[in-house]
Amino acid sequence: MAEKLDRLRRFFATLFGFVLFGVVGVLFKIALYPYVKNYPNQDLVTQLKGRKIVSRTWYWFVRYLRWAGILEVKYHGFERLGRAGQLILSNHPSLLDVVLIFSQEHRLNCIVKKDLIHNPAMSSPIKACGFLPNTESEDLLEQSHEILKTQPLLLFPEGTRTGWDGVVKLHRGAVSIGLRSATVITPIVIKMQPLNFKKGQPWYKIPARKIQYQLTVGEDIDPQQWLAEKPLPIASRRLNQYLEDYFNSHTKDEKWNSNNN
């Protein structure tokens, strides 16, 4: 009986969370207008002001999710994020990943799914922050190169949320950006149990218990070490495989999974 009541409580808390996020997204259209009106040509100072507002708002949204018992989240190593020239690559197990990361570090630029530009709850935050839509074009490579001269850049190299099987498969374009333009590549491993907020999953499919997240910043990777002995295409292929193995080995951490089952 207690478990059923807890699940029912989390059902209504999740419903309210989605409504709250949507309402705030609409209110952002007013609050963020000064930072959106010149998109995509805002200066960096304007973008950083917009990012700080969005980051702080999402911080309190995550606080609500924790208070409501929907999830718990632990962060490790986030003090090493935010450096100019830093390409941050993260796996993407759930809908909330960018919110969880950005709520802790507002200085990041980000490459986002281009369809989100038209999402009523996400359009204004994306534009105010100066985030890049993923056009999968040569222009995106050039834009990323210019951004990494002065900013850190967050990218989810899977291109979409990880499937239910948990296997991380990366697009090589992310690694190419890192090898061409980044001074350092830094991975973030996101673990979650039980799985939820997956692509195509209805919001009302509430798991049997509270979701546990763990976000861990990994060791820096020096792009020049990978380019030192091999040309770019070979270095890109090898680094892509290395990162796939890295994410898959860390997300399949049996000790962590067993502790959260």
Buried (B, 14 or more C-beta within 10 A) or exposed (E): EEEEEBEEBBBEBBEEBEEEBEEBBEEBBEBBEEBBEEBEEBEEEBBBBBBBBBBEBBBEBBEBBBEBBBBEBEBEBBEBBBBBBBBBBBBBBBBBBBBBBBBBBBBBBBBBBBEBBEBEBBBBBBBBBBBBBBEEEEEBBEBBBEBBEEBBBBBBBBBEBBBEEBEBBBBBBBBBBBBBBBBBBBBBBBBBBEBBBBEEBEEEEBBEBBBBBBBBBBEEBEBEEBBEEEEEEEBBEEBBEEBBEBBBEBBEBEEBEEEBE
